Amino acid sequence: MPEVLLADGALFHAKKGKPVELPVPLAPLADTHGHLTSFRKHDPAVAVARAALAGVRLLAVPVDPDDDVTDVAAFERWLAHVVEDAARLLQNSAREGIVPPAFNGWKNVPALTENVWFLAGVHPYGAQRLLDDEAIAERLRALLACERCVGVGEFGIDYGPWNDVDPTAQLQAMRLQLRLAHELHMPVELHIRDANDDEQAIAHQDALRILREEGVPQAGCDLHCFTCNPAVMEPFVELGCYVAFGGAVTFARSNDIRDAAAACPSHLILSETDSPYMAPVPLRGSECEPAMVAFSAACVAGVREEVGVATAEQTYAALWRNACAFLGLS
């Protein structure tokens, strides 16, 4: 089976090949949004095993019935095999004395291979197809009925440069999936992207309006991959929405995102990777994987400690507890 560590025993190397020191997590880590179906370089099972060695104890995998899944039963079998293979890899590593970090003082924290779940939703890129193709809607419902499914997402609004789907269709698809979450009593993960250089944040304004009209699901709502400033975030947290920060919070020019991470209420802050996208500093440019949540969590904890909002230990604890609560796993 493949190795989970690099030849020199490190989890990560920088671009020039130098080992990168992994931040020591002060609580169990959670990746609330890490794709396993989109890797170009990583093996999903190896990625799960590496995440466990980095201290990740919870992984939520978003899948799309329009783009990722054509056969629900086959997908369930695939994900189960990924987790089983990751467990075997970790057993092999344990024989060599390489084990995931322990978290003293934390009770009833499962191993990562016992805590991999998924969410299902149609991305804004597929909004029109969701409205037009009943088979996609049926597949979405089938995924949401799976035992390992814990939420609806990602879905939402994308006015960015890579999406040409009509905004009316996007709004309608967002309403449809919000209503489905209400019906099934499930939390949601929202994808919201504004047009480039849109200082008014129209996509966020439209999403906020729909949330107010349809209601925030009682089970919870998360602004996945938040990349805006505190002013854009504020009305969402006033509605009780969680806010998830990934690799972008570590980028040199991301002062607005770090300000939002500092301003986010402690009971609503989450960590994620959005792997395989947006690997954090000092691994930027690499294919992101769930283990890299260690870097974004460390950045968020450091920012919040620096401004006096919370100690690093308190932020790490909040990131873990919020993830469990949001996904209904506490």
C-alpha positions in Angstrom: 0.0 0.0 0.0 1.2 3.6 -0.5 3.1 5.4 2.2 1.4 8.2 4.1 4.6 10.1 4.9 7.3 11.5 2.7 10.6 9.7 2.5 12.2 11.9 5.2 9.2 11.2 7.5 7.6 14.6 7.0 4.0 15.1 6.1 4.7 18.2 3.9 7.4 19.8 1.9 7.6 23.3 0.6 8.0 24.0 -3.1 11.8 23.7 -2.9 11.6 20.4 -1.1 12.3 21.6 2.5 10.2 19.9 5.2 7.4 22.0 6.6 6.8 21.9 10.3 3.2 21.0 11.1 1.4 23.2 13.7 0.7 21.3 16.9 -3.1 21.3 17.3 -4.3 22.2 20.7 -7.6 20.4 20.2 -8.9 17.8 17.7 -9.1 19.3 14.2 -12.2 19.3 11.9 -12.3 19.8 8.2 -15.9 20.7 7.6 -15.6 20.9 3.9 -12.9 18.8 2.1 -13.6 17.3 -1.3 -12.2 13.8 -1.8 -13.7 13.3 -5.3 -11.7 16.1 -7.1 -8.1 15.2 -6.5 -5.6 15.2 -9.4 -2.6 14.1 -7.5 -3.7 12.6 -4.1 -5.1 9.2 -3.4 -8.3 9.8 -1.3 -7.4 7.0 1.2 -3.9 8.3 1.7 -5.3 11.8 2.1 -7.6 10.6 4.9 -4.7 8.8 6.6 -2.5 11.8 6.4 -5.2 14.0 7.8 -5.5 11.7 10.8 -1.7 12.0 11.4 -2.1 15.8 11.3 -4.7 15.6 14.1 -7.9 15.8 12.1 -10.7 13.8 13.8 -13.7 14.9 11.7 -14.0 15.3 7.9 -17.2 16.3 6.0 -17.0 15.7 2.3 -19.3 17.6 -0.1 -20.5 15.8 -3.2 -22.6 16.9 -6.1 -25.3 14.7 -7.7 -24.8 16.6 -10.9 -21.0 16.5 -11.1 -19.6 13.9 -8.7 -22.2 11.1 -8.3 -24.0 9.2 -11.0 -24.7 6.1 -9.0 -25.5 6.6 -5.3 -24.9 3.0 -4.2 -21.6 3.0 -6.0 -20.6 6.2 -4.3 -21.4 4.8 -0.9 -19.3 1.8 -1.5 -16.4 4.0 -2.8 -16.4 6.2 0.3 -16.6 3.2 2.6 -13.6 1.6 0.8 -11.7 4.9 1.1 -12.2 4.9 4.8 -11.3 1.2 5.1 -8.1 1.7 3.1 -7.2 4.7 5.2 -7.6 2.6 8.4 -5.3 0.0 7.0 -2.7 2.6 6.1 -2.9 3.9 9.7 -2.5 0.4 11.1 0.6 0.0 9.0 2.0 3.3 10.2 1.3 2.4 13.8 3.4 -0.7 13.5 6.3 1.7 12.7 5.4 3.9 15.7 3.7 6.6 13.7 0.4 7.4 15.2 -2.1 10.3 15.2 -1.6 12.9 18.0 -3.5 12.3 21.3 -5.6 15.0 22.8 -5.3 14.8 26.5 -8.4 16.2 28.3 -10.7 15.5 25.4 -13.2 12.7 26.0 -15.1 10.6 23.5 -13.2 11.9 20.4 -13.5 9.3 17.7 -10.7 8.3 15.3 -11.0 10.1 12.0 -11.7 6.8 10.2 -14.9 6.6 12.4 -15.8 10.2 11.7 -15.9 10.7 7.9 -19.3 12.0 6.6 -20.6 13.7 3.6 -23.0 16.4 2.4 -24.9 16.5 -0.9 -25.9 19.5 -2.9 -25.9 21.0 -6.4 -23.3 23.7 -6.9 -24.4 26.9 -8.5 -22.6 25.7 -11.7 -25.3 23.1 -12.0 -28.3 25.2 -10.9 -30.1 25.1 -14.3 -29.5 21.3 -14.6 -31.0 20.7 -11.2 -34.1 22.6 -12.3 -34.4 20.9 -15.6 -33.4 17.3 -14.9 -35.5 15.3 -12.5 -32.9 12.6 -12.3 -30.5 15.0 -10.6 -33.1 16.0 -8.0 -33.9 12.3 -7.4 -30.2 11.5 -7.0 -29.9 14.4 -4.5 -32.7 13.1 -2.4 -31.2 9.6 -2.5 -27.8 10.9 -1.3 -29.4 12.9 1.5 -31.1 9.7 2.7 -27.8 7.9 3.1 -26.7 6.9 6.6 -23.4 8.8 6.2 -25.0 12.0 4.9 -25.2 14.8 7.5 -26.2 17.9 5.5 -27.1 19.7 2.3 -24.3 21.4 0.3 -22.6 22.9 -1.2 -25.1 25.1 -3.0 -25.8 28.8 -3.3 -24.9 31.7 -5.6 -21.9 32.3 -7.8 -21.6 35.5 -9.8 -17.9 35.0 -10.3 -16.0 34.9 -13.6 -16.2 31.1 -14.1 -20.0 30.8 -13.9 -22.4 31.7 -16.7 -25.5 30.2 -15.2 -28.4 32.6 -15.2 -28.8 34.3 -11.8 -32.5 33.6 -11.7 -31.8 29.9 -12.0 -29.2 30.1 -9.3 -31.6 31.9 -6.9 -34.3 29.3 -7.7 -32.0 26.4 -7.1 -30.8 27.9 -3.8 -34.4 28.2 -2.6 -35.2 24.6 -3.7 -32.3 23.2 -1.7 -32.9 25.4 1.3 -36.5 24.1 1.4 -35.2 20.6 1.1 -33.0 21.2 4.2 -35.9 22.5 6.1 -38.0 19.5 5.2 -35.2 17.0 6.2 -34.1 19.0 9.3 -30.5 19.1 7.9 -27.8 21.8 8.1 -26.6 23.5 4.9 -23.2 24.6 3.5 -23.5 27.7 1.3 -21.2 28.6 -1.6 -21.4 32.4 -2.2 -19.0 34.1 -4.6 -19.3 37.7 -5.7 -18.2 39.1 -9.0 -14.6 40.3 -9.2 -14.2 43.8 -7.7 -17.8 43.8 -6.6 -17.6 46.1 -3.5 -21.3 45.8 -3.0 -21.1 42.0 -2.6 -24.3 41.4 -4.6 -24.1 37.6 -4.4 -23.9 37.8 -0.6 -26.8 40.3 -0.6 -28.9 38.0 -2.7 -28.1 35.0 -0.5 -28.9 37.0 2.6 -32.3 38.0 1.2 -33.1 34.4 0.4 -32.1 33.2 3.8 -34.3 35.9 5.4 -37.3 34.9 3.2 -36.9 31.1 3.4 -35.5 31.1 7.0 -32.2 29.7 8.2 -32.5 26.0 8.7 -32.8 25.2 12.4 -30.2 22.5 12.0 -27.7 25.2 11.0 -26.2 27.1 8.1 -22.5 27.6 7.2 -20.9 30.1 4.9 -18.3 27.8 3.4 -14.9 29.2 2.3 -15.6 32.8 3.6 -13.3 35.3 1.8 -14.9 38.7 2.6 -14.6 41.4 5.2 -16.4 41.6 8.6 -19.1 44.0 7.3 -20.2 41.3 4.7 -20.1 38.7 7.4 -22.0 40.6 10.1 -25.6 40.2 8.9 -25.1 36.5 8.4 -23.8 35.9 11.9 -26.8 38.0 13.2 -28.9 35.3 11.6 -27.0 32.6 13.5 -24.9 31.4 10.5 -21.6 29.6 11.0 -18.6 31.0 9.1 -15.9 28.6 7.8 -12.3 29.8 7.1 -9.9 27.8 4.9 -6.6 28.3 3.3 -7.3 31.8 2.0 -7.1 33.2 5.6 -3.4 32.5 5.5 -2.6 34.4 2.3 -0.5 37.5 2.5 -3.1 39.8 1.1 -6.0 38.4 3.1 -6.2 41.0 5.8 -10.0 41.4 5.3 -10.5 37.6 5.8 -8.3 37.6 8.9 -10.3 40.6 10.3 -13.4 38.6 9.7 -11.9 35.6 11.5 -11.1 37.8 14.4 -14.6 39.3 14.5 -16.5 36.1 14.1 -18.4 35.1 17.3 -16.7 32.1 19.0 -19.7 29.9 18.8 -20.1 30.3 15.0 -16.5 29.9 13.7 -15.5 26.8 11.7 -12.4 25.4 10.0 -12.2 23.8 6.6 -9.9 23.2 3.6 -12.0 23.1 0.5 -9.4 20.6 -0.7 -8.1 20.2 -3.3 -8.3 24.0 -3.7 -6.5 26.9 -2.1 -3.8 25.2 -0.1 -2.7 27.4 2.8 0.6 29.2 3.3 3.3 27.8 3.5 2.1 25.2 1.1 0.3 27.5 -1.4 0.5 26.2 -4.9 0.2 22.6 -3.8 -2.9 20.4 -4.2 -4.7 21.0 -0.9 -5.7 18.0 1.3 -7.7 17.7 4.5 -4.4 17.5 6.6 -3.7 21.1 5.7 -6.6 22.3 7.9 -3.9 22.3 10.6 -2.4 25.5 9.0 -5.6 27.4 8.6 -6.8 26.5 12.1 -3.4 27.7 13.5 -3.7 31.0 11.6 -7.3 31.6 12.9 -6.2 30.8 16.4 -3.2 33.0 16.2 -5.2 36.0 14.8 -7.8 35.8 17.4 -5.2 35.5 20.2 -3.3 38.5 18.8 -6.3 40.8 19.0 -7.4 39.5 22.4 -10.6 37.9 21.3 -9.7 34.4 22.6 -6.7 32.4 23.5 -5.4 30.0 21.0 -6.6 27.1 23.1 -10.1 28.6 23.3 -10.2 29.0 19.5 -9.1 25.5 18.8 -11.7 24.2 21.2 -14.4 26.3 19.6 -13.5 25.1 16.1 -13.9 21.5 17.2 -17.0 21.9 19.2 -18.7 24.0 16.6 -18.0 21.5 13.9 -19.5 18.7 15.9 -22.6 20.8 16.8 -23.1 22.1 13.3 -23.0 18.6 11.7 -25.1 17.1 14.5 -22.3 14.9 15.8 -22.0 16.2 19.3 
